[in-house]
Amino acid sequence: MDKISELRNLLNSRIAALELEKRKPVSLYEPMAYVLENNAKRIRPLMVLLAFGSVSELPENLCLDTALAVELLHNFTLIHDDIMDQAPVRRGKPTVHIRWNTDTAILSGDALFALTYPFLISAFPDKAAKLVHSFSSYVLEICEGQMLDMELPEKQQVTIHEYIEMIRQKTAVLLGGSLAIGAMAGGAEDWIVDEYYRIGEALGIGFQIQDDLLDAFGEPEKFGKQTGGDIIENKKTFLLIRAFEKANADEKIALNECLKISNSEEKVQKVLELFTKLGIKEETEQEVKKYFLLASEALENLPKEFTSEELKLFIQHIFFREH
C-alpha cells in the first residue's frame, strides 16, 4: 500500500496548501479547514487518482485537483448530513454544527461545495463539459438519496430493496462517480467509464452496509463515530430492516419495545442482543461480501490495460477495513 500512502500524502498536502484557516471571515473558513483535517481516509479522491492511473500513462498528480473536488464535495455532504441526523461525532471529533452552530455548519458546507467546480475542471479544461455534467448528475442523485433517507422514518415498513436503492443514491453514487471521473479525466472510452462507475456503485453499496454493521458492532475507538448511533436514532438500517423481516411475532414486539427505550446504553444493548439472536450480524457480513465480490469480479473482467494492481488492492483494503 506504499502507493496509496504516497497518494494520500499528496492529497493531504494539496488540502493544506488551500490554507483555508487563513481566509476571512475566519468564522466561515475555520470549520471548513476543521472538517478537512488529515485524519480522513480520503477514500473517494484516492479512487479518482487510482482510476486515472489505471487508464492513463500520465502521472496521477496531474489529476490531483480533480480528486480534490470530489473530496470537497464529500465533506460538504457530511456536514449537511450530520446536521440532518443531529450526529454529535464524526471521525472521533465533534461535528461542525456541534463545535460551532447549525447556521455556521450550513454556510461552511455550502462554501465547500462552491469550491468544487473550479478544481474539477482546472487540470482538464478540454473535458470540462463532460466532467461537470457527470459531477452535477452525481450531486443530484446524492440529494435524492438523502431525501429518501429522511423519508424512511415516516414509513411503517421498509423493504431491503427500498433500502438498497436509497444507499445506492446517497452513498454508492459518489464512489461510482469517483472511479468514473478518474477514468474520464484519464481519457478512457465511454464504455470503460461506465464499467468503472458500476464497479464503484457495487463497492459503495457494500461500503454503506458495512458502515451500518460497524455502527452497531464496531469498536468505538476505531470507528470514530458514536457506537450504536443508528440504533439510538431508530434509523432503518440494513440490520434493523432485516431483523424485522426475520423476527417472529413475539420478537417483533420485543424489538419494537426496545426501540422505545429512552436510556441509550440500555437500548443499544437490548437491540444488539436481538440482532445476535436473529443472526443479523452474520447475514449482514455476507451481504457486504456479496457486493465487494461483485466489484472485485467486475474489475477483474476489465481488460488488463485498463486496470491496475493498486486499485485492486485498494478495493480489498476497503473490504477489510475495521473503521
N, C-alpha and C positions, 0 to 999 in steps of 0.2 A: 504493500500500500504506500510505498515511497512516493509514487506519482501523485496519489491522492493528497498526501500531506503537502507536497510541493504546490499543487493547485489550490489547496485550501489556504496556504500561506499567501499565495498571490492574491486571492480574493480578500483576505483579511487586510493585506497591505493596501489594496485598492480602496477598500472601505475607509480605512484610517486616513488615506490621502484626501478624502472628502472634507475632513476637518469640520464636520457638522457642529461639533460642540463650540466652535469659534464663531459661528454665524449668528446673526441677530435677526429677530429677537431670540435671546437665549431660551426663553420660556417655550418657544416652538421647536428649536433645533436640538436642545439638550435631550428631550425624550426620544428624538429620532436617533441620536447617537447612542443612547442607552439601549434601545431595542436592537441595535445593530452590533453591539459589542461582541467580541470574537469567541464567546463560549458557544455560539451557534454551530450546528453541524454543517451548514451550507450544502445540504443535500441537493437542492434544486439547481443552484448555479453550477455545482460540480457536474450535474447531469448535462447541463448545457455544454460545458467545456469538454466533457468526455465524448459526447455525441459529435461535437465539432471535430475533435481529434480523430474520431473513428472514420469519418467520411472525407477528411481533408488531410493533405500533407503539410498544411500550414501550421505553425506553432499555435498552441492553444491560447497563448497570451493575447493574440490578435482578437480573440472573442471575449476578452475579459469584461469589457463594458456591457456587452450583450448579456452575459451571465449576471452581471451586477444588476441590470434592470429586473431580471427575474427575482433576485434576492430582495430588492426593494419592494417589488410587488408582494412577495410572500410576507414580508414583515408588516406591510400595510394591512393585509388581510388578518394577520394575527392580532394586531392592535384592536381592530374593529370587532373581531370575533370574541376577544376577551371581554370587551365591553358588553356585548350582547349576552354572553354566557355568565357575566359577573364573576369571571375567574380571578382568584386572588394571586395566583402564582404562574409564572411562565419561565422555563429554563432555570428553575431554582431561585428566581428573584420575583419581587412584587411586580405585578403587571403595570403597564403605563398608567392606566386610569386609577389604580390604587396608589402608586407612587406620587402621581400628580393629581389629576382630576379628570372627569369624563370629557369635559369640553376640550381640554388640552390634548387628550388622547385622540379625539376625533380629528382635530386640526393637524396634529403631528402625523397621523396616518394618511390624511389627505395630501399633506406635503410630500410624504414618501412616494405616494402614487404619482404626484406631479413630476417627480424627478425621473420616473422610469423611462418615458419615451425618448428623451434626448440620448440617454445611454443605450437604449435598444438599437437605435439606428446609426450611432456615431461611427462605428467601425465599418459598416456595410451600407453606405447610402444607396448603392445600386439595388439593394434588396429591401429598401425601406418600406415600400408599399406592401410587399408580401409579409414582412415581419410585423408591421403594425396591424395589418388586417388579422393575422393569426392571433397575435397577442391580445388584441381587443376582443376577439371571439372567446378566448380563454377567460378573460376578466368577466365577460358577461355570463358565461356558464358558472363561474365561481359564485357570482351573485345569485344566480338561480338556485344553485345548490345550497347556499346559505339560507335563502328564503324557505326552501323545502325543509331544511334542518329546524328552522324556527317554527314551522307549522306542525312538525311531528308531535310535540307535546299535546297539541289540541286534538289529535286523532285518538279515538278509542283503541283501535287496533292498527298496527303497522306490520306489514309483511317484510320478510327478508329481502324480497325483490325490490320493494319500495326503498328500503334502507340502502341497498347496494346502489341503486340509481342516485340517491341523494349523495352518498360519499363519492360516487363517480364524478359528479359535477363539482362538489365542494372541494375535494382533495385530489382525486386522480387526474382531473383535467390539467392541473398545473404540473404534475410530474410528467404526464404525457406531453404537455406543451413544452416543458424544459428540454426533453430529448428532441422534440420536433424542431424547436427554434435553433438548437445547436446544429442539427443536421441541415436545416435550411440555410443558416449562416455559412456553413461549410460547403454550400453549393450542391448538395445532394439532389437527385431527381425526386419528383413529387412522390413516387411510389415508395421510395426509401424513407422520406419524411413521414409519410402516412404509417409505415411499419414501425418507425421509431415512436410515433405517437401512441400506437396501440400497445407497444411494449411498456411504455411509461404508464399508460392508463391501467393495465393489469397490475403493474407494480404498485401504483397508487392505491388501488382498492385493497390489495393485500396490506399495504403500509397502514391504512386507516383502521382496518380490522385489528391489525397488530397493536395499533395505538389504543384501541378500546381494551384489548387484552392487558396491555401494560398498565393502563389506568387502574384496572381492577386488581391485578396480581403482580405488578411490577414493584421493584424496590424504590421507595421514595427518594433516597439519596442519589440513585442513578437516573430515575425518570425525570426529575426536575419539575414535576407538577404535583399538585395536591393528589395524593393517592386516594382512589375511591371517589374522586370529584364527580365523575359521571353518575355514580350511584347516589351520592348526596343530592344531586340536582334532578334525579329521576330521569336522566337522559335515556332516550330509547336507542341504546347501542346494539350492536350485533348480539352481544351476550344477553342483554335483557330481553330482546325480542325472541331470541331462540329459547330462552328459559321459559317464557310464557307459552311458546309453541309446544315444548316438550312436557311441561308440567301437567299433572292430573288435576282434577277439580280441587282437591284439598291443598295441593302445592300452589295452585294459582291463588287461592285465598290467602295462604301464608305469605306468598310473595307480595301481594297487594298490601297486606298488613305491614310488612317490612318497609315498604316504600312510604308509609305514613309516619314512621318513627322520626321524632324530632332530634334526638341525640345522634349526631353524625357518626361517631365512632361505633355506637351500637348498631346503627343502620347498616353501615358498611360491613360489619362483621356478620350480621344475620343474612344479608343478601349474598355475601360470598359463600356462606355455609350452604345456602340453597343452590347456588351455582355449582358448587363442588358436588353436592348430592346428585344433581342432574347431569353431571359430566360436561358442563358447558366449557370449562377451560380447555379440555382435550379436543372438543369439537371445534372450538374457535382456532386452536392451533392448527388443525387440519385444514380449515378454511384459508388461513393465512398461507400455509404451504401450497395450497392449490393455486392461488393467484401468483405467488412468486415463481412457481414452476411454469405457469403459462408465460410469464415474462421471460424467464430464462430460456425456455424452449423456442420462443419466437425469435429471440436474439441469436440463438444457435442456428436457426434456419435461414438467417440472412447470409448472403454471400460474404465470404471471409474478408474481402477487400472493403466491406462497409461496416466492419465491427472491430473491436479491439479487446484485448485481454483485460485491460484496465477497467473497461466498462463492465465486463462480465464479472470481474472480481468485486467491483463496487456494488453490483446488484446482490451478490452473495453477502457482502458486508452489511447491507441494509437488512437482509433477511435475518441475519444472526444478531442484530442489534439487541441490546438489553435496555435501551432507554431512547 
